[in-house]
Amino acid sequence: MAIESRPGTGEPLLGLCLSMVEKYLIRQGWSVRDLWLSGKPEVTTLAQDPAGACELRYPKPTLLTPDQDRSAALAELMSRLAILEGLTPEALSLKVMAEFSRPPLGYNCRMCGLCCTRFRDAWQGLVSVEEVEGWRRAGFTSILRLVSEEKREGRIYYKAWVNPKTGEYFKRCPWLRKMNGGMGCAIHLHKPLKCRTFPYTRDQAEYSGCRAFDHDREGDALAEG
């Protein structure tokens, strides 16, 4: 499974990448935090399993540093995770691609748009280099013009969404539109991974005021309206 396709080619827009694996880990209950080393551009992400018994380390997905071999880092991460899960790397790849963006049980989006307006990271944050490269290969210039490449202390960041006229973040998501009786995304098929994976948990969804669950926590059907 791959994320969409390049228009008219059938080629995958985005294959397996560090950001997807991280989102898979979070969905499995792993906690993640970044380790910043003084005087060095590299930033390592430390992931810890729910029991606190296992750790995985990998380059922070949304930062790029000179000479960074992200393919090798991804292969090493997948190899170690495959051992922990008792799977082959190939089987794990299929599992990650199938499950990293799978919503919590009972989630049924009602297009309220609250996740796009109450979480600032939805329109003021970072996207990975793999996402940017995917948009670039597909020729999505309308998306790319709202992505700003920043270089600082030997690190490369890709900020989204940035107003090209001001160089500043937009104050709301520029892709949020009224559609089908609710609020929808104008780039839904190609939106960032962080948007694609919302919500990780029911708690995260309900924190935004989201009412996308068909049943309450005890399993009783929720009333419409």
Sequence and secondary structure as in RCSB ss.txt:
>XXXX:A:sequence
MAIESRPGTGEPLLGLCLSMVEKYLIRQGWSVRDLWLSGKPEVTTLAQDPAGACELRYPKPTLLTPDQDRSAALA
ELMSRLAILEGLTPEALSLKVMAEFSRPPLGYNCRMCGLCCTRFRDAWQGLVSVEEVEGWRRAGFTSILRLVSEE
KREGRIYYKAWVNPKTGEYFKRCPWLRKMNGGMGCAIHLHKPLKCRTFPYTRDQAEYSGCRAFDHDREGDALAEG
>XXXX:A:secstr
  EEE TTT  EEE   HHHHHHHHHHTT EEEEEE TT S EEEEEE TTS  EEEEE TTEE TT  HHHHHH
HHHHHHHHHHT  HHHHHHHHHHHTT   TTB      HHHHH GGGTSEE  HHHHHHHHHHT HHHHTTEEEE
EETTEEEEEESB TTTSSB SS TTEEEETTEEEETTGGG  HHHHT  SSHHHHHHTT   BSB TTS B    
